[in-house]
């Protein structure tokens, strides 16, 4: 177990996370937690969960990944925000730290320009309230066979700018009414899910960045400044 994992594990008074409740508790204490590898060894949800909760493939070709299934219940609890925030990869941010994070990121990734594709995506989502990824793609006219990758890149950028977040996950069901597959992200805007007041903090973007950086430096003292800034940029 790395020093990062040991440090975080000590915060939850257990060796590792064994349930979504454990992981929710940890997110509240650390403030930020990438889902998978973050560029900082040991600093991800995948690193702090028990081995039994990690991805496994069965001999019959089936698979199980408890961590993956926890995402929806953790988001539904309402104490954190989920989206592609860390180097275009997904992760959790506690509501305590969201206003500063949103304030800084929206400075780096401003509101899309009028008439741009990103503006059209954002306006569609605001009008509809929430849509799963493929519904949003279709509503914005990205229906061609080669359009998915382009559309996903626009949505990822909007998530990096804290303009779009994940509200929940929707799974298809088999004939026995059992959920299966990887699921689809149900997307919305922070204003709709959290309220406008949660998207500002009364500080300048520079002040928010300093506050975020100081917090991560305390949490991960062994990480270099460059690693921490790469996580926040």
C-alpha positions in Angstrom: 0.0 0.0 0.0 1.4 3.4 -1.0 1.9 6.3 1.4 -1.0 8.1 -0.2 -3.3 5.1 0.4 -2.1 4.7 3.9 -2.7 8.4 4.6 -6.3 8.3 3.3 -7.1 4.9 4.8 -6.2 6.3 8.2 -8.9 8.9 7.7 -11.7 6.3 7.6 -10.5 4.2 10.5 -10.3 1.1 8.3 -7.6 -0.5 6.2 -9.5 0.2 3.0 -12.9 1.0 1.6 -15.3 -2.0 1.6 -18.5 -0.2 0.6 -20.0 2.8 -1.1 -20.6 4.2 2.4 -16.9 4.0 3.2 -16.0 5.7 0.0 -18.6 8.5 0.5 -17.0 9.1 3.9 -13.6 9.3 2.4 -14.6 11.7 -0.3 -16.0 14.1 2.3 -12.8 14.0 4.2 -10.3 14.4 1.4 -12.5 16.7 -0.8 -11.2 15.4 -4.1 -10.9 11.8 -5.4 -10.3 10.7 -9.0 -12.1 7.4 -9.8 -9.1 5.8 -11.6 -5.4 6.6 -12.0 -4.8 10.3 -11.5 -1.2 10.8 -12.3 -0.3 10.6 -8.6 0.3 7.0 -7.5 -2.2 5.8 -5.0 -4.5 8.8 -5.2 -7.7 7.4 -6.7 -10.8 5.5 -5.6 -9.5 2.4 -7.3 -6.4 2.5 -5.1 -8.3 2.8 -1.8 -11.0 0.1 -2.3 -10.6 -3.4 -1.0 -9.3 -5.9 -3.6 -12.8 -7.6 -3.6 -14.2 -4.4 -4.9 -12.0 -4.1 -8.0 -12.6 -5.2 -11.5 -12.7 -8.9 -12.1 -13.5 -11.1 -15.1 -15.1 -14.5 -14.5 -14.2 -17.7 -16.5 -17.6 -17.5 -18.3 -16.8 -14.1 -19.7 -18.9 -12.2 -17.2 -17.5 -9.4 -15.0 -18.0 -7.6 -11.8 -16.8 -4.2 -10.5 -18.4 -3.1 -7.2 -16.5 0.3 -7.4 -18.1 1.0 -10.8 -21.6 0.3 -9.4 -21.1 2.6 -6.4 -20.9 5.7 -8.5 -24.6 6.1 -8.8 -25.5 5.7 -5.2 -22.7 8.0 -4.1 -23.9 10.7 -6.5 -27.5 10.2 -5.4 -26.6 10.8 -1.8 -26.1 14.4 -2.8 -22.9 15.2 -0.9 -20.5 15.3 -3.8 -20.3 16.1 -7.5 -19.1 13.7 -10.2 -17.7 14.3 -13.7 -14.6 14.3 -15.9 -12.7 16.9 -13.8 -9.2 15.5 -13.6 -7.2 15.5 -16.8 -10.4 14.6 -18.7 -10.9 11.6 -16.4 -13.7 11.1 -13.9 -13.7 11.8 -10.2 -15.6 13.0 -7.2 -15.5 16.5 -5.5 -17.2 17.1 -2.2 -19.8 19.9 -2.1 -17.6 21.7 0.4 -14.9 22.2 -2.2 -17.1 22.4 -5.3 -17.7 26.2 -5.2 -13.9 27.0 -5.3 -13.2 24.3 -7.9 -16.1 25.5 -10.1 -15.0 29.1 -9.7 -11.4 28.4 -10.8 -12.3 26.0 -13.6 -14.9 28.3 -15.2 -12.2 31.0 -15.3 -10.0 28.5 -17.3 -12.9 27.2 -19.4 -15.3 30.2 -19.9 -18.9 30.0 -21.0 -18.9 28.7 -24.6 -18.9 31.4 -27.4 -22.2 32.3 -28.9 -23.0 30.1 -31.9 -20.4 27.5 -31.0 -21.2 23.7 -30.8 -20.4 23.7 -27.1 -23.0 26.4 -26.6 -25.6 24.4 -28.5 -24.8 21.4 -26.3 -25.1 23.3 -23.1 -28.3 25.1 -24.2 -29.9 21.8 -25.1 -29.1 20.3 -21.7 -30.4 23.4 -19.9 -33.7 23.2 -21.8 -34.1 19.5 -21.3 -33.0 19.4 -17.7 -31.1 16.1 -17.9 -30.3 13.6 -20.7 -28.3 10.5 -21.0 -25.2 10.9 -23.2 -26.7 9.3 -26.3 -30.0 11.3 -26.0 -28.0 14.5 -25.8 -25.9 13.5 -28.8 -28.9 12.8 -30.9 -30.7 16.1 -29.8 -27.6 18.0 -30.9 -27.6 16.3 -34.3 -24.4 14.2 -33.8 -25.9 11.1 -35.5 -23.2 10.0 -37.9 -21.2 6.9 -37.4 -18.0 8.9 -36.8 -19.6 11.7 -34.8 -19.5 10.0 -31.3 -15.9 10.7 -30.6 -16.2 14.4 -31.7 -19.3 14.9 -29.5 -17.7 13.2 -26.5 -14.7 15.5 -26.8 -17.0 18.6 -26.6 -18.9 17.2 -23.6 -15.6 16.3 -21.8 -14.4 19.9 -22.3 -17.6 21.2 -20.8 -17.2 18.9 -17.8 -13.6 20.1 -17.3 -15.1 23.6 -17.2 -17.7 22.5 -14.6 -20.5 23.5 -17.0 -21.8 19.9 -17.2 -21.8 17.2 -14.5 -23.2 13.7 -14.0 -26.5 13.4 -12.2 -26.8 9.6 -12.1 -26.2 6.5 -14.2 -28.9 4.7 -16.2 -28.5 1.0 -17.0 -30.3 -1.1 -19.5 -32.3 -4.1 -18.2 -32.6 -7.7 -19.4 -35.8 -9.7 -19.7 -35.6 -10.5 -16.0 -35.5 -6.7 -15.2 -31.9 -6.9 -14.1 -29.5 -4.1 -14.8 -26.5 -4.9 -16.9 -23.6 -3.3 -18.8 -21.5 -0.2 -18.1 -24.4 2.2 -18.0 -25.0 5.6 -19.4 -24.2 8.9 -17.7 -27.2 11.1 -17.0 -25.9 14.6 -17.7 -27.1 17.9 -16.3 -25.8 21.3 -15.3 -24.5 22.2 -11.8 -27.0 25.0 -11.6 -29.9 22.6 -12.1 -28.7 19.9 -9.7 -27.0 22.0 -7.0 -28.4 25.5 -7.4 -26.7 28.7 -8.6 -25.4 29.5 -5.2 -23.2 26.5 -5.3 -21.4 27.7 -8.4 -19.8 30.7 -6.9 -17.8 31.4 -3.8 -17.0 35.1 -3.5 -13.3 34.7 -4.2 -11.3 35.4 -7.3 -10.3 32.5 -9.4 -6.7 33.0 -8.3 -7.7 32.9 -4.6 -9.7 29.7 -5.3 -6.7 28.1 -7.0 -4.4 28.9 -4.1 -7.0 27.5 -1.7 -7.3 24.3 -3.7 -3.6 23.9 -4.1 -2.9 24.4 -0.4 -5.5 21.7 0.5 -4.1 19.2 -1.9 -0.5 20.0 -0.7 -1.6 19.1 2.8 -3.3 16.0 1.7 -0.5 14.8 -0.6 2.7 16.3 0.7 4.9 13.8 -1.2 3.4 14.9 -4.6 5.3 17.6 -6.5 3.8 21.0 -7.2 3.7 20.1 -10.9 1.6 17.0 -10.2 -0.9 18.9 -8.1 -1.2 21.7 -10.6 -1.7 19.1 -13.4 -4.6 17.7 -11.4 -6.2 21.1 -11.0 -5.5 22.6 -14.5 
